[in-house]
Amino acid sequence: MLIGAHVSPSGGLWRAIERGVERGCRAIQIFNQSPRAWRPNTYVEEDFARFREAMAASDIDAVMIHAVYLLNCASDDPVIVQKSRDALANALRLGDAIGAHCVVVHPGSAKTGDVDDAIARAGRVFASALSEAERCPLHLENTAGAGGTLGRSFEELAALIEAGGADARLGVCLDSCHLFASGYEIRTPDALTAVLDDGLAQVGPERLGSLHFNDSQTPLGSNRDRHANVGEGELGDDGCAVFLSEPRFQDLPCVLETRGVDHSGPDRKQIERAMALRERGLAARQRG
């Protein structure tokens, strides 16, 4: 498992690699532009080359790009749809340029409208954005299930992939906090196995491509997206160890989006704690 953190590319795209190295990461995730603004950052080939050079000299093996929060690919507002499509295509093109593992996107929200129609709209946006890139995969993140957000279940993720034309580059980024908050019990090996057996049968096991690892501030089935630091939430050390040691997650990039001690994001101690809990989980599975 490639454990790492969401880091900032502030000061230069390659700085994200430096920040990942400082934290002892094997994978990193970045925003390709301000997460709360439509205006894209402007990068040139020199930026891409410097990024690739820094990555090649590091122990970081995977880079994920998180699409901006403003996107709603399922919107019924044509202006928002066009902006979402363009921003997503821009992120995928950057993914091509830096050799990213994937772009991760929140699938969108139906708000108070028809869910099936919203899924169809989102699928069209995914397909259109993917046509702008040659290689980079697009991973749909499961959601905690608040309001009309799409992707709260494996059934909805499967429907979104189908609506996107079942493109081979469409995959799933599984978030531990969101999975738990949306009602999936994952705190024991047997429970997590049952969830994955059923869920991956729906989306296709080959579609599981990346992970977000966060503990949850809120209880099972709360439908609230509130990340907690590793081991300090409802999953606890035991639940975190179970998730991190799941055999089907073995080769995936697994990025922390925790708040950190000072609310500035995951630090080296959070990464080291996650790695230690993975080893603990692996040992427990071997014994049992």
Long-range contacts (C-beta under 8 A, 24 or more apart in sequence): 1-26, 1-244, 1-249, 1-250, 1-251, 1-252, 1-254, 1-278, 2-26, 2-27, 2-61, 2-62, 2-251, 2-252, 2-253, 2-254, 3-27, 3-213, 3-244, 3-254, 3-256, 3-271, 3-274, 3-275, 3-278, 4-28, 4-29, 4-60, 4-62, 4-253, 4-254, 4-255, 4-256, 4-271, 5-29, 5-255, 5-256, 5-257, 5-265, 5-266, 5-267, 5-270, 5-271, 6-30, 6-66, 6-255, 6-256, 6-257, 6-265, 6-266, 7-265, 8-265, 12-47, 12-50, 13-43, 13-47, 13-48, 13-50, 13-51, 13-98, 14-47, 14-50, 14-51, 14-53, 14-54, 16-51, 16-63, 17-51, 17-54, 17-55, 17-58, 17-60, 18-54, 20-58, 20-60, 21-58, 21-59, 21-60, 22-268, 23-266, 23-267, 23-268, 23-271, 24-268, 24-271, 24-272, 25-59, 25-60, 25-271, 26-59, 26-60, 26-61, 26-62, 26-253, 27-60, 27-61, 27-62, 27-63, 27-64, 27-101, 27-253, 27-254, 27-255, 28-60, 28-62, 28-63, 28-64, 28-255, 29-63, 29-64, 29-65, 29-66, 29-104, 29-255, 29-257, 30-63, 30-64, 30-65, 30-66, 31-65, 31-66, 31-68, 32-65, 32-66, 32-67, 32-68, 32-90, 32-91, 32-94, 32-103, 33-68, 33-87, 33-90, 34-68, 35-66, 35-68, 35-69, 35-70, 36-68, 36-69, 36-70, 37-68, 37-70, 38-68, 38-70, 38-83, 38-87, 40-87, 40-90, 43-94, 43-97, 45-97, 48-97, 48-98, 51-98, 52-98, 52-99, 55-98, 55-99, 61-253, 62-101, 62-210, 62-253, 63-98, 63-99, 63-100, 63-101, 64-100, 64-101, 64-102, 64-103, 64-104, 64-139, 64-173, 64-210, 64-253, 64-255, 65-91, 65-94, 65-95, 65-100, 65-102, 65-103, 65-104, 66-103, 66-104, 66-105, 67-91, 67-103, 67-104, 67-105, 67-106, 69-106, 71-105, 71-106, 71-108, 72-108, 72-109, 73-105, 73-107, 73-108, 73-121, 73-122, 73-125, 73-126, 74-107, 74-108, 74-109, 74-110, 74-118, 74-119, 74-121, 74-122, 74-125, 74-150, 75-108, 75-109, 75-121, 76-113, 76-117, 76-118, 76-121, 81-121, 81-125, 84-108, 84-125, 85-125, 85-128, 85-129, 88-125, 88-126, 88-129, 88-138, 89-128, 89-129, 89-132, 89-133, 92-129, 92-130, 92-132, 92-133, 92-136, 92-138, 93-132, 93-133, 93-136, 95-133, 95-135, 95-136, 95-137, 96-133, 96-134, 96-135, 96-136, 100-136, 101-137, 101-209, 101-210, 101-253, 102-136, 102-137, 102-138, 102-139, 102-171, 102-173, 102-209, 102-210, 103-136, 103-137, 103-138, 103-139, 104-139, 104-141, 104-173, 104-210, 104-212, 105-138, 105-139, 105-140, 105-141, 106-141, 106-143, 106-149, 106-151, 107-140, 107-141, 107-143, 107-149, 107-150, 107-151, 107-156, 107-157, 107-160, 108-149, 108-150, 109-147, 109-148, 109-149, 109-150, 110-148, 110-149, 110-150, 111-147, 111-148, 112-148, 113-148, 115-148, 115-150, 115-156, 116-159, 118-148, 118-150, 119-150, 119-156, 119-159, 119-160, 119-163, 120-163, 122-150, 122-160, 122-163, 122-164, 123-160, 123-162, 123-163, 123-164, 123-165, 124-163, 124-164, 126-160, 126-163, 126-164, 126-165, 126-167, 126-170, 127-164, 127-165, 127-167, 130-164, 130-167, 130-169, 130-170, 135-169, 136-169, 137-169, 137-170, 137-171, 137-209, 138-164, 138-167, 138-169, 138-170, 138-171, 139-170, 139-171, 139-172, 139-173, 139-209, 139-210, 140-170, 140-171, 140-172, 140-173, 141-172, 141-173, 141-174, 141-175, 141-178, 141-212, 142-172, 142-173, 142-174, 142-175, 142-178, 142-179, 142-182, 143-175, 143-178, 143-182, 143-225, 144-177, 144-178, 144-181, 144-182, 144-222, 144-223, 144-224, 144-225, 145-178, 145-181, 145-182, 145-183, 145-223, 146-223, 146-224, 146-225, 152-182, 152-223, 153-182, 154-198, 154-199, 154-200, 154-202, 154-203, 155-202, 157-202, 157-203, 158-202, 158-203, 158-204, 161-203, 161-204, 161-207, 170-207, 171-207, 171-208, 171-209, 171-210, 172-203, 172-207, 172-208, 172-209, 172-210, 173-209, 173-210, 173-211, 173-212, 174-208, 174-210, 174-211, 174-212, 175-211, 175-212, 175-213, 175-214, 176-211, 176-212, 176-213, 176-214, 176-215, 176-216, 176-235, 176-240, 176-243, 177-212, 177-214, 177-215, 177-216, 177-225, 177-226, 177-227, 177-228, 177-233, 177-235, 178-212, 178-225, 180-216, 180-220, 180-234, 180-235, 180-239, 181-216, 181-218, 181-220, 181-221, 181-222, 181-223, 181-224, 181-225, 181-226, 182-221, 182-223, 183-220, 183-221, 183-223, 185-220, 186-235, 186-239, 186-242, 186-243, 187-235, 187-236, 187-238, 187-239, 187-242, 188-239, 188-242, 189-242, 189-246, 189-285, 189-288, 192-242, 192-243, 192-246, 193-246, 196-246, 196-248, 200-248, 205-248, 208-248, 208-252, 209-252, 210-252, 210-253, 210-254, 210-255, 211-249, 211-252, 211-253, 211-254, 211-255, 212-254, 212-255, 212-256, 212-257, 213-240, 213-243, 213-244, 213-254, 213-255, 213-256, 213-257, 213-274, 214-256, 214-257, 214-258, 215-239, 215-240, 215-258, 227-257, 227-258, 227-259, 228-258, 228-259, 229-258, 229-259, 229-260, 229-261, 229-270, 230-256, 230-258, 230-270, 230-273, 230-274, 230-277, 231-273, 231-277, 237-277, 237-280, 240-274, 240-277, 240-281, 241-277, 241-278, 241-280, 241-281, 241-284, 242-281, 243-281, 244-274, 244-277, 244-278, 244-281, 245-278, 245-280, 245-281, 245-282, 245-284, 245-285, 247-285
